[in-house]
Amino acid sequence: MILLIIVNVRHNGDATAGTVIEALGDPVRRQVVRLLSGGPRRAGEIAAEIGMSAPAISRHLRVLLEALVIEDQRLETDARARVFRLRPQSITAARAWLDEILAGPGGLADPR
């Protein structure tokens, strides 16, 4: 049994492109996001699939939570267990910013 302790994160619900992109700068966190794109998972499942210790994956999950890339929910059947899922709106915020860069003057989408 893997026990993870993650600090509860409070926020106003808005993800900024900068915080999302910064959080995704780490390859382990990008791997976590890829896993969660397939559906919600418990922290222990994420740690096992990535092959990291519980404390190490806990730190990465905390960064993703603080950046609002993911969210968590406690299970009714076990208050200690948490399920993590992707917050698509945060990925959308980062993508919108990147689209602005691509579409702007001199951007990659500019035919000049």
C-alpha positions as CSV (number, residue, x, y, z in Angstrom):
1,M,0.0,0.0,0.0
2,I,1.3,3.4,-0.9
3,L,0.3,6.3,1.3
4,L,0.6,9.8,-0.1
5,I,0.2,13.0,1.8
6,I,-0.6,16.0,-0.3
7,V,-1.1,19.5,1.1
8,N,-4.6,20.9,0.3
9,V,-4.3,23.7,-2.2
10,R,-6.6,26.7,-2.3
11,H,-7.0,28.9,-5.4
12,N,-9.4,31.2,-7.1
13,G,-10.1,28.7,-9.9
14,D,-8.3,30.6,-12.7
15,A,-5.4,29.0,-14.5
16,T,-3.0,31.3,-16.3
17,A,-1.0,30.2,-19.3
18,G,2.3,31.0,-17.6
19,T,1.6,28.9,-14.5
20,V,0.4,26.0,-16.7
21,I,3.4,26.2,-19.0
22,E,5.8,26.5,-16.1
23,A,4.3,23.4,-14.4
24,L,4.5,21.4,-17.6
25,G,8.2,22.3,-18.0
26,D,9.1,19.1,-16.1
27,P,9.1,15.8,-18.0
28,V,7.7,13.9,-15.1
29,R,4.7,16.3,-14.8
30,R,4.1,16.0,-18.6
31,Q,4.1,12.3,-18.1
32,V,1.5,12.6,-15.3
33,V,-0.7,14.8,-17.6
34,R,-0.4,12.2,-20.4
35,L,-1.6,9.5,-17.9
36,L,-4.5,11.6,-16.7
37,S,-5.5,12.4,-20.2
38,G,-6.7,8.8,-20.3
39,G,-8.9,9.3,-17.3
40,P,-8.8,9.9,-13.5
41,R,-6.3,7.9,-11.4
42,R,-5.3,7.6,-7.8
43,A,-2.0,8.9,-6.7
44,G,-0.6,5.4,-6.0
45,E,-1.5,4.3,-9.6
46,I,0.3,7.3,-11.0
47,A,3.4,6.6,-8.9
48,A,3.4,2.9,-9.9
49,E,2.9,3.6,-13.7
50,I,5.6,6.2,-13.7
51,G,7.9,4.2,-11.5
52,M,8.5,6.8,-8.8
53,S,8.3,6.8,-5.1
54,A,5.2,8.1,-3.4
55,P,6.9,11.2,-1.9
56,A,8.5,12.1,-5.3
57,I,5.2,11.9,-7.2
58,S,3.4,13.7,-4.4
59,R,5.6,16.8,-5.0
60,H,4.8,16.7,-8.7
61,L,1.1,16.4,-8.1
62,R,1.3,19.3,-5.7
63,V,2.9,21.5,-8.4
64,L,0.2,20.5,-10.9
65,L,-2.5,21.2,-8.3
66,E,-1.1,24.6,-7.5
67,A,-0.9,25.5,-11.3
68,L,-4.5,24.3,-11.7
69,V,-3.5,21.7,-14.3
70,I,-5.2,18.9,-12.3
71,E,-7.8,18.7,-9.6
72,D,-8.4,16.1,-6.9
73,Q,-11.4,14.6,-5.3
74,R,-11.7,12.5,-2.1
75,L,-13.5,9.2,-2.5
76,E,-16.7,8.7,-0.5
77,T,-15.7,5.2,0.3
78,D,-12.3,6.1,1.7
79,A,-11.6,9.7,2.8
80,R,-7.9,9.1,2.7
81,A,-7.9,8.2,-1.0
82,R,-7.8,10.9,-3.6
83,V,-8.5,10.7,-7.3
84,F,-6.7,13.1,-9.6
85,R,-8.0,14.3,-13.0
86,L,-7.0,16.8,-15.6
87,R,-8.6,20.2,-15.7
88,P,-9.1,20.7,-19.5
89,Q,-9.7,24.5,-19.0
90,S,-6.1,25.0,-17.9
91,I,-4.7,23.2,-21.0
92,T,-7.1,25.4,-23.0
93,A,-5.7,28.6,-21.4
94,A,-2.1,27.6,-22.3
95,R,-3.2,26.6,-25.8
96,A,-5.0,29.9,-26.4
97,W,-1.9,31.8,-25.4
98,L,0.3,29.7,-27.8
99,D,-2.3,30.2,-30.6
100,E,-2.0,34.0,-30.1
101,I,1.8,33.7,-30.5
102,L,1.5,31.6,-33.6
103,A,-1.1,33.9,-35.2
104,G,0.6,37.2,-34.3
105,P,2.8,39.2,-36.6
106,G,5.9,37.3,-37.4
107,G,4.4,34.2,-35.7
108,L,4.7,30.8,-37.3
109,A,1.3,31.2,-38.9
110,D,2.3,34.5,-40.5
111,P,2.9,33.8,-44.3
112,R,5.6,36.5,-44.6
